[in-house]
Structure formats: C-alpha cells, structure tokens
Amino acid sequence: MTDDAPAPAPTVPAAKKAQPRNPLHGLTLEAIVTTLADYYGWEHLSELVPIRCFAIDPSVGSSLKFLRKTPWAREKVESLYLFMLREQRREQQQQPQPAPLHDLQQDVQQDLPQDPPAQP
C-alpha cells in the first residue's frame, strides 16, 4: 500500500508560534526583573510596584518565587517592563539624529578654502 498523498504538515502549538509584535516573547521573568532592577534600582522599583519582595531584602530569586505564584503582581511587573521599553524608545527618538556621512562630507568640502587662480 502506497500513499501518494503528502504527509500533513506538523502543527505548531499556539504557544510556540512566532510573536513578532510581542516584546515579551522569548524573555524570561528573570531577565525582566533583572532589567527593571538595573534600570530603576530596587528602592524605586518597590515604589512603582509595591510588593514586599522588592522592598524588604530584595533579590532576583525571592522576586521570581513570589511573581511566579502571584499572577496580579507578575502582570504589574510585565506592564512596568513594557512602559520602560516605551520610555526608552521615546528618549531615543528625542535625541538629535547624527547627519548622514555624505552630508558631512559635502559640508566639509563647502567649508574648505578655494584655491586661488594660478598666476602666470
């Protein structure tokens, strides 16, 4: 018995599909907490998300333990991470962009003194 029909393509579970527009896709909770702690510092982080694991003897390990068990706190931390990314993008857009190299070369050539005409 031979089947001439091609084998069906393997289906990819919804969780494994690429999510190009999701900035949290592929990030671990540990990476998120570490980035937030580096960016804001533990003290400011505990003011932004008032949970004890950020305020009293903060560490990445204790924070992960609590956040994995507490969905509402995890959502707040993920929301703060997304806010931080938007804030960083705004800061980058407000900085003046350097001129392209070819524009700089033209400016330099225009500023150079012109050679005087040759005298016979």
Accessible surface in RSA format (square Angstrom, percent):
REM  Atomic radii and reference values for relative SASA: ProtOr
REM  Chains: A
REM  Algorithm: Lee & Richards
REM  Probe-radius: 1.40
REM  Slices: 20
REM RES _ NUM      All-atoms   Total-Side   Main-Chain    Non-polar    All polar
REM                ABS   REL    ABS   REL    ABS   REL    ABS   REL    ABS   REL
RES MET A   1   243.70 126.2 161.81 107.1  81.89 195.0 135.38 115.1 108.33 143.5
RES THR A   2   126.60  90.0  96.78  98.1  29.82  71.1  75.52 101.4  51.08  77.2
RES ASP A   3   132.78  93.0 102.74 102.3  30.04  71.0  24.68  58.1 108.09 107.8
RES ASP A   4   144.18 101.0 108.74 108.2  35.44  83.8  42.91 101.0 101.27 101.0
RES ALA A   5    76.07  69.9  54.70  84.4  21.36  48.6  60.13  84.7  15.94  42.2
RES PRO A   6   123.15  89.8  99.11  90.3  24.04  87.4 109.96  90.8  13.19  82.0
RES ALA A   7    89.39  82.2  60.41  93.2  28.98  65.9  66.14  93.1  23.25  61.6
RES PRO A   8   124.57  90.8 100.87  92.0  23.70  86.2 111.85  92.3  12.72  79.1
RES ALA A   9    84.16  77.4  61.78  95.3  22.38  50.9  66.80  94.1  17.36  46.0
RES PRO A  10   123.99  90.4 101.41  92.4  22.58  82.1 112.16  92.6  11.83  73.5
RES THR A  11   129.85  92.4 104.88 106.3  24.97  59.5  77.72 104.4  52.13  78.8
RES VAL A  12    79.70  52.4  66.36  60.1  13.34  32.2  67.26  58.4  12.44  33.7
RES PRO A  13    83.00  60.5  70.07  63.9  12.93  47.0  82.56  68.2   0.43   2.7
RES ALA A  14    83.29  76.6  66.13 102.0  17.16  39.0  66.79  94.1  16.50  43.7
RES ALA A  15    86.16  79.2  61.33  94.6  24.83  56.5  69.80  98.3  16.36  43.3
RES LYS A  16   156.07  76.1 128.65  78.9  27.42  65.3  77.87  70.1  78.20  83.3
RES LYS A  17   118.11  57.6 114.09  70.0   4.02   9.6  63.01  56.7  55.10  58.7
RES ALA A  18    88.98  81.8  61.25  94.5  27.73  63.1  65.49  92.2  23.49  62.2
RES GLN A  19    66.73  37.3  57.58  42.1   9.15  21.8  24.57  52.3  42.16  32.0
RES PRO A  20   127.23  92.7  83.47  76.1  43.77 159.1  97.24  80.3  30.00 186.4
RES ARG A  21   222.54  93.4 193.85  98.8  28.68  68.3  77.25 105.6 145.29  88.1
RES ASN A  22    59.96  41.3  49.50  47.8  10.46  25.2  16.82  40.5  43.14  41.7
RES PRO A  23    64.55  47.0  41.09  37.5  23.46  85.3  54.57  45.1   9.97  62.0
RES LEU A  24    36.14  20.1  29.81  21.3   6.32  15.9  29.96  21.0   6.17  16.6
RES HIS A  25    84.10  46.0  60.71  42.2  23.39  59.8  40.72  42.0  43.38  50.5
RES GLY A  26    74.97  92.5   0.00   N/A  74.97  92.5  39.33 107.9  35.64  79.8
RES LEU A  27    68.66  38.2  46.51  33.3  22.15  55.7  47.55  33.4  21.11  56.8
RES THR A  28    85.90  61.1  79.03  80.1   6.87  16.4  78.19 105.0   7.71  11.7
RES LEU A  29     8.58   4.8   3.45   2.5   5.13  12.9   3.51   2.5   5.07  13.6
RES GLU A  30    90.47  51.9  90.45  68.4   0.01   0.0  11.93  23.1  78.53  64.1
RES ALA A  31    37.19  34.2  28.82  44.5   8.36  19.0  36.54  51.5   0.65   1.7
RES ILE A  32     4.07   2.3   3.99   3.0   0.08   0.2   4.07   2.9   0.00   0.0
RES VAL A  33     0.22   0.1   0.03   0.0   0.18   0.4   0.22   0.2   0.00   0.0
RES THR A  34    52.86  37.6  52.64  53.4   0.22   0.5  47.67  64.0   5.18   7.8
RES THR A  35    49.92  35.5  46.34  47.0   3.59   8.6  28.62  38.4  21.30  32.2
RES LEU A  36     0.23   0.1   0.23   0.2   0.00   0.0   0.23   0.2   0.00   0.0
RES ALA A  37    12.82  11.8   6.26   9.7   6.57  14.9   6.36   9.0   6.46  17.1
RES ASP A  38   118.50  83.0  84.44  84.0  34.06  80.5  33.09  77.9  85.41  85.2
RES TYR A  39    83.66  39.1  51.37  29.2  32.29  84.0  49.38  37.1  34.28  42.3
RES TYR A  40    37.05  17.3  17.44   9.9  19.61  51.0  21.06  15.8  15.99  19.7
RES GLY A  41    29.02  35.8   0.00   N/A  29.02  35.8  28.27  77.6   0.76   1.7
RES TRP A  42    63.36  25.4  58.93  28.5   4.43  10.4  38.12  20.3  25.24  40.9
RES GLU A  43   138.18  79.3 128.64  97.3   9.54  22.7  53.23 103.0  84.96  69.4
RES HIS A  44    78.57  42.9  76.63  53.3   1.95   5.0  53.28  54.9  25.30  29.4
RES LEU A  45     0.11   0.1   0.11   0.1   0.00   0.0   0.11   0.1   0.00   0.0
RES SER A  46    18.33  15.5  12.56  16.8   5.76  13.3   1.15   2.4  17.17  24.1
RES GLU A  47   115.08  66.1  85.89  65.0  29.19  69.5  44.76  86.6  70.32  57.4
RES LEU A  48    74.45  41.5  47.39  33.9  27.06  68.0  50.23  35.3  24.21  65.2
RES VAL A  49     3.95   2.6   3.94   3.6   0.02   0.0   3.95   3.4   0.00   0.0
RES PRO A  50    99.92  72.8  74.94  68.3  24.97  90.8  79.47  65.6  20.45 127.1
RES ILE A  51    11.29   6.4   4.24   3.2   7.05  17.0  10.63   7.7   0.66   1.8
RES ARG A  52   179.94  75.6 173.56  88.5   6.38  15.2  77.02 105.3 102.92  62.4
RES CYS A  53    18.34  13.9   8.61   9.6   9.74  22.9  15.71  39.8   2.63   2.8
RES PHE A  54     1.66   0.8   0.20   0.1   1.47   3.8   0.20   0.1   1.47   4.2
RES ALA A  55    62.05  57.1  33.16  51.2  28.89  65.7  35.84  50.5  26.22  69.4
RES ILE A  56   105.06  59.8  93.79  69.9  11.27  27.2  96.71  69.6   8.34  22.6
RES ASP A  57   127.12  89.0 106.65 106.1  20.47  48.4  31.92  75.1  95.20  94.9
RES PRO A  58    44.96  32.8  28.68  26.1  16.28  59.2  28.68  23.7  16.28 101.2
RES SER A  59    49.51  41.8  44.91  59.9   4.59  10.6  40.35  85.9   9.16  12.8
RES VAL A  60    41.77  27.5  38.51  34.9   3.26   7.9  38.51  33.5   3.26   8.8
RES GLY A  61    47.68  58.8   0.00   N/A  47.68  58.8  36.44 100.0  11.24  25.2
RES SER A  62    47.07  39.8  36.31  48.5  10.76  24.8  40.09  85.4   6.98   9.8
RES SER A  63     0.00   0.0   0.00   0.0   0.00   0.0   0.00   0.0   0.00   0.0
RES LEU A  64    15.19   8.5  15.19  10.9   0.00   0.0  15.19  10.7   0.00   0.0
RES LYS A  65   134.69  65.7 128.41  78.8   6.28  15.0  76.88  69.2  57.81  61.6
RES PHE A  66    72.57  36.3  68.19  42.2   4.38  11.4  72.56  44.0   0.01   0.0
RES LEU A  67     0.80   0.4   0.00   0.0   0.80   2.0   0.00   0.0   0.80   2.2
RES ARG A  68   151.08  63.4 119.21  60.8  31.86  75.9  44.33  60.6 106.75  64.7
RES LYS A  69   154.35  75.3 123.65  75.9  30.70  73.1  88.99  80.1  65.36  69.6
RES THR A  70    19.36  13.8  18.79  19.1   0.57   1.4  12.61  16.9   6.75  10.2
RES PRO A  71    93.51  68.2  88.56  80.7   4.95  18.0  93.44  77.1   0.07   0.4
RES TRP A  72   136.69  54.9 131.40  63.6   5.29  12.4 116.04  61.9  20.65  33.5
RES ALA A  73     0.00   0.0   0.00   0.0   0.00   0.0   0.00   0.0   0.00   0.0
RES ARG A  74    85.78  36.0  85.78  43.7   0.00   0.0  20.69  28.3  65.09  39.4
RES GLU A  75   110.32  63.3 108.40  82.0   1.91   4.6  36.67  70.9  73.64  60.1
RES LYS A  76   102.17  49.8  95.70  58.7   6.47  15.4  51.77  46.6  50.40  53.7
RES VAL A  77     0.00   0.0   0.00   0.0   0.00   0.0   0.00   0.0   0.00   0.0
RES GLU A  78    38.78  22.3  38.78  29.3   0.00   0.0   3.89   7.5  34.89  28.5
RES SER A  79    66.17  55.9  61.15  81.6   5.02  11.6  32.26  68.7  33.91  47.5
RES LEU A  80    19.72  11.0  15.90  11.4   3.82   9.6  19.16  13.5   0.56   1.5
RES TYR A  81    17.78   8.3  17.78  10.1   0.00   0.0   0.31   0.2  17.47  21.5
RES LEU A  82    48.84  27.2  48.19  34.5   0.65   1.6  48.19  33.8   0.65   1.7
RES PHE A  83    84.49  42.3  84.49  52.3   0.00   0.0  84.49  51.2   0.00   0.0
RES MET A  84     1.53   0.8   1.53   1.0   0.00   0.0   1.53   1.3   0.00   0.0
RES LEU A  85    37.10  20.7  35.50  25.4   1.61   4.0  35.61  25.0   1.50   4.0
RES ARG A  86   105.86  44.4 104.53  53.3   1.34   3.2  43.06  58.8  62.81  38.1
RES GLU A  87    48.39  27.8  48.26  36.5   0.13   0.3  15.02  29.0  33.37  27.2
RES GLN A  88    58.17  32.5  57.22  41.8   0.96   2.3  17.37  37.0  40.80  30.9
RES ARG A  89   121.83  51.2 121.35  61.9   0.48   1.1  53.00  72.4  68.82  41.7
RES ARG A  90   120.21  50.5 119.28  60.8   0.93   2.2  50.84  69.5  69.37  42.0
RES GLU A  91    86.35  49.6  83.51  63.2   2.83   6.7  35.47  68.6  50.87  41.5
RES GLN A  92   113.75  63.6 111.24  81.3   2.51   6.0  33.12  70.5  80.63  61.2
RES GLN A  93   136.03  76.1 110.92  81.1  25.11  59.8  40.07  85.3  95.95  72.8
RES GLN A  94   147.58  82.5 115.52  84.4  32.06  76.3  45.64  97.2 101.94  77.3
RES GLN A  95   112.16  62.7 107.55  78.6   4.61  11.0  31.18  66.4  80.98  61.4
RES PRO A  96   127.76  93.1 102.03  93.0  25.73  93.5 113.32  93.6  14.44  89.7
RES GLN A  97   135.08  75.5 108.92  79.6  26.16  62.3  57.93 123.3  77.15  58.5
RES PRO A  98   118.94  86.7  93.42  85.2  25.52  92.7 105.59  87.2  13.35  82.9
RES ALA A  99    50.18  46.1  30.46  47.0  19.72  44.9  35.60  50.1  14.57  38.6
RES PRO A 100    72.29  52.7  60.49  55.1  11.80  42.9  72.29  59.7   0.00   0.0
RES LEU A 101   125.39  69.8 116.70  83.5   8.69  21.8 117.45  82.5   7.95  21.4
RES HIS A 102   107.65  58.8 105.00  73.0   2.65   6.8  70.58  72.7  37.07  43.1
RES ASP A 103    53.53  37.5  52.68  52.4   0.85   2.0  14.90  35.1  38.63  38.5
RES LEU A 104    85.05  47.4  84.93  60.8   0.12   0.3  84.94  59.7   0.11   0.3
RES GLN A 105    96.33  53.9  92.84  67.8   3.50   8.3  29.40  62.6  66.93  50.8
RES GLN A 106    98.74  55.2  97.66  71.4   1.08   2.6  26.68  56.8  72.07  54.7
RES ASP A 107    72.73  50.9  71.61  71.3   1.12   2.6  20.57  48.4  52.16  52.0
RES VAL A 108    88.14  58.0  86.81  78.6   1.33   3.2  88.03  76.5   0.12   0.3
RES GLN A 109   118.26  66.1 110.07  80.4   8.19  19.5  31.78  67.6  86.49  65.6
RES GLN A 110   138.06  77.2 109.80  80.2  28.27  67.3  42.18  89.8  95.89  72.7
RES ASP A 111   120.25  84.2  90.05  89.6  30.19  71.4  32.15  75.7  88.10  87.9
RES LEU A 112   101.27  56.4  96.67  69.2   4.60  11.6  97.17  68.2   4.10  11.0
RES PRO A 113   118.23  86.2  93.91  85.6  24.31  88.4 104.95  86.6  13.28  82.5
RES GLN A 114   148.22  82.9 126.18  92.2  22.03  52.5  60.85 129.5  87.36  66.3
RES ASP A 115   133.32  93.4 110.47 110.0  22.85  54.0  30.99  72.9 102.33 102.1
RES PRO A 116   112.07  81.7  94.06  85.7  18.01  65.5  99.94  82.5  12.13  75.4
RES PRO A 117   119.55  87.1 102.69  93.6  16.86  61.3 114.38  94.4   5.17  32.1
RES ALA A 118   102.87  94.6  67.67 104.4  35.19  80.1  77.20 108.7  25.66  68.0
RES GLN A 119   167.72  93.8 136.09  99.5  31.63  75.3  40.56  86.3 127.16  96.4
RES PRO A 120   180.32 131.4 105.74  96.4  74.58 271.1 142.85 117.9  37.47 232.9
END  Absolute sums over single chains surface
CHAIN  1 A    10070.7       8318.7       1752.0       5861.3       4209.5
END  Absolute sums over all chains
TOTAL         10070.7       8318.7       1752.0       5861.3       4209.5
